[in-house]
Amino acid sequence: MKRSVLFIVMSIAALMLFSLDLCFGSTSISLSSVFSALTGGDCDPTARNIILNIRLLKALTAVCVGVALSVSGLQMQTLFRNPLAGPYVLGISAGASLGVALFILGAPAIGLSLTGTSLGMAGAAWIGAAGVLLIVGVLSRRINDIMVILILGMMLSSGIAAIVQILQYLSSEDALKHFVVWTMGSLNDVTADRMVVMAAALFAGLLLAVATVKPLNLLLMGEQYARTMGLNLRRSRVLLFLSTTLLAGTVTAFCGPIGFIGLAMPHIARALFHTSDHRVLLPGAALTGVVVMLGCDVLSKLYALPVNSITAIVGIPVVAWIVLKKS
């Protein structure tokens, strides 16, 4: 009963923050105008255009980001049995960064000018993330120890980061500026057409996440126990890796790297719901991510700061608490 009440309270908080996100911006709009614009009532045409064509898409993007990163972070923490594992632990963010770096920094080197092609940039990021997943997937079929896979993923990320740094060093000033802006993360670049593609990929990732709830609960007791219960570990890993890439990789492709949400939200969900059962934790983490991400977006508008700065301010204390608690 207590958990049901908590879900209801958090859902109400998410709706309130979603409404505030539509109200705040460079021009403040009243809540009544927001309601009128959403329901087709009488509303100033300019305000209606701002709400429906700009702020609504950004608020929906914040919801998608909160759900995707929180769920993928929960999956990785359970799979690797590491409280500091996040959605980017497999090198997904590094792969996406390499794809974007090759697109923005490498293209001008061969005489192409592609910096303004935002959809192509998202596609390059997704291809980079998927490429890293393919490498990790091949390795996971040959290696049984999940911690070895974690270490190899971190080494792969470091190697990719070195390549990206070389590309940055050799790039022009304009291309470098464009790439740095992408690395800051943003919720502003998702148009209606891109939202359809993004939502479809995230929906597929969430379906896979739901399918992995039982394997995740078995993995809580260790891989040996999961094997004795008949769990196909390799198949479960592939599903988890694919789900994480669809979730975290798609968010990174369309919004850039968004830090700390995937790392911190699963821990907040565990503290709120007092359970390790993924049947509760998965929707709980998703809802927690929505509330926090919408709150961060509202604060970023109020103080005119990048959303990544706000997520770091929220996430760093949680990470510090985890480290102190474990020590």
N, C-alpha and C positions, 0 to 999 in steps of 0.2 A: 504493500500500500504506500509506503514511504517513497519508494522508487517511482511509483506512478505519479504521485504528487510532484516529485522533483522534475519528472519529464514534462508535466503540465506547466509548472512554473518556468522552466527553461524555454519552453515553446512560446509562452507569453512574452518572455524577455526578448526572444529572437524576433517576434513580430513587432514589438515596440522599437527595437533597435533598427529593424528594417525600415519602419516608418520614419524614424529620425534620420536615417541615412538618405532618404528621399527629400527630407526637408532642408538639410544643411548643404552648403556649398558656397561658391563665390557669391550667390544670391540666395538669401533665405526665403523659403516658401512655407506658408502656413500649412498645418496638418490638414485643415479643412480643404485647402486647394489640392493637396496630394490625394485626399480621399475622392474628391470630385474628378480629378484627372484619371484615376484608376477605375472609377465606376462609370465614366462617361457623362458625368454631370456638368453643370455650368462651371467653367474655369477659364482664366485668362489664357489665350492661345500661346503666348510666350512661355508661361509657366507650364502649360500642358506639354509643350515641345521639350522643355528642359527635363521634365519628370519622365516622360515616356521614352524619349530618344537618347538620353544621356544618363540620368541618375538611376533609372530602373535597371538598365543593363549593368551598371557598375555595382549596384546592390546585389543583383543576381550573381554576378561574378564573385563577389565576396562570399556569398553562400556556397557556391561551387568550390571555391578555394578552401574554405573552412572544413567542408565535408571531406574533400579528397585528401588533403594533407593529414588531417587527423586520423582518418581510417588507415591510410597507408603507413603512418607512423606507428599506430597500434600494431599492425601486422608485422612490421619489422622488429619491433621491440619484443614481441612474443616469439617470433621465429628465431632470432639470435639470442634470446634470453638475456638481453642487454638493455638496461633502462635508459642508456644514452644513445641507443640506435634511433635513427630517424628515417623519414621516407627517402632521403638522398644517400643512405648509407651504401647502396650498391653502385654508386657512381652515376646515378640517373641525372643529377644536376650537372655533374661534370660533363657527361655525354651531351646534354642539351647545350651547355655552354660552348663545347667544341663545335657543334653543328652551327650555332649562331655565329661563332667566331670565324668559321670558314666562310659563312655566307656574307658577313659584314666586312671582315678584315681581309679575307682571302680573295674575294671576288674583285675588289679594286686592283689587286696586285696583277691580275691577268686582263685588266682593261674593262671590267664590267662594273656598272654602277647599280647596285641592288639595294642600297640602304633604305629606300623608301618603300620597299615591298614588304609590308608587315605580315601578310599571309604566308609569303615565302619564307620569312624569318621564323614564323611559328612552325612551318613544315620542316625546316632545317633542324630546329631544336628537337622536334619529335623524332626525326630520323636518328639524330645523335643519341637520344635517350634509348631508343629501341635498339640501336647498334650495341650499346653497352649491355643491355639486357641479353642480347644474343650471345655475347661473349661470356657473361656470367652464367647463362643457361647451359652453354657447352661445358664450362668448368664444373658446374654443379652435377652434371651427369657422370663425371669422372671422379669427383671428390665427395666423399661421404661426410666429412667433418664440416659442420656448418660454420665453425669459427674460422677455419681455413678460408672458406669462401668469403667471410667478412673481411679478413685481412687482405685477401687478393682484391676485393672490391675497393678497399681503401687505397691500396697501392695503385690500382688502375686509375682511381680519381686523381692521385698525385701526379701520375704520368701525364694524364690528359691536361691537368692544370698547367704543367710545364709547357706543353705544346701551345696552349692558349696564351701563356705569357710571351712565348716567342712570337706568335702572331701579333700580339699587342705591340711588341717592341718594333716590329717591322712595318706596322701599319701607318697610315696617314693620320693626321690630327683629327680630321672630320670623322673618319671611320672609327677611330678609337673612342671619340666622344659618344658616338651612336651606340657602340657596344657597352660602354660604361653605364649609359642610361638604362639599357636593357637589364644589366646585372643588378640594378637597384630595385627591380620589381615594380609592377604597376598594375592597377585594376582598370585603367582607362582605355586600353587598346582593344577591348573585346567588342566588336560590332555585332549587330543582330545575326549576320550570316555566320560569323565566327562562333557566336554563342551556340548555334545549332550543332556545329561540328564538335565543339568543346563538350557540350552537354551529352551528346551521343557517346563520345569516348569515355566520359566519366561514368555514365550509366552502365556501360559494359564493365568498367572496372569495379563498380559497386556490386554488380551481380556476381562477379567472381569473388568479391570479398565476402558476400553472404554465403557463397558456396564453401568458403574456407573456415567458417565459424567452428564446425566440429573438429577439423584438424588442428586449429589453433588451441582449442580447449585441451586436446590430447597432448599437444606439444608443451603445455604448461608443466607437465610432469616429467618432461625430458624426452629426447628422441628414442631412447631405448624402450621406455614405457609405451610410447606411441607405436613402435614397431610391434611389440607384443600384443597390442590391441588391434593389430591388423591394418594400421595406417600405411599407405604407400607414400613413403617420405619423398621420393623423387617427384612423383606426380604432384604432391602437395606443394613442394617448393616451386615447381614450375608455375602452378596456379597463383601462388603468392607473389612470385616475381612478376608475372604478367599483370596481375591486378595492380601492384605497386607502380609499375611502369605506366599503365594506362592512367592511373590517378595522379601520381606525382609528376610523371613525364608530361602529361597533357597540360597540367597547371603551369609547369615551368615553360612549356612551349608558348603558351598564350599570354602568360602574365610575368614571366621572368622568375628568378629564384625568390621565393617568399620564405624567409627564415623563421625558425623556432615554433611555428604552429604545429607542424607534424611531430616535433620533439616533445613539446610541453603539454599539448592537449590530452593525450592519452593518460598522463599522470594526474592531471586535474580531474578527468573523468573517473579514474580509479578512486581518488580521494572523495569525490562527491557521491558515487554510487556504492562504495565499499564492497566491491566484488571483483573477481577475476574472470567471471563467466562472460565470454565474448558475445553471448546472446543479448546481454545487457550492455556490455562495454562498447560494442560496435556502434549501435545507435546513440549511446550516451556520448561517446567521443565525437561522433559526427555532429550532434547537437551542440556540444560544448564548443567545437570548432566554429560553428555558425555564429554563436553568440559572441565569442571573442573576436572573430574576424570582422563582424559587423561593427562591434565596438571600436576596434582599431581603425576601421575606415572612417567612422564618425569623428574620432579624435584627430585623424590625419587631415580631415577637412577643416576642423575647428582651428588647428594650429598650423595649417599649411605645411605639413611635414610629409616625407615619403612614408608610405604605409609600412615598408620594411623597418623603418626606425621605430615605429610604434610596436610592431610585433616583437622586435628585439627587447624593448623595454618591458613588455609583458612576459616574454619567455625567459629572459636571463635569470630573474629571481627564482623561477620554477626549476631551472636546471641547477642553480646553486643549491636549492633546497634538496634536490635529489642527491647531489654529490655529498652534501653534509650528512644527510640521512644514512647513506650507504657507508660513510666512514665512521 
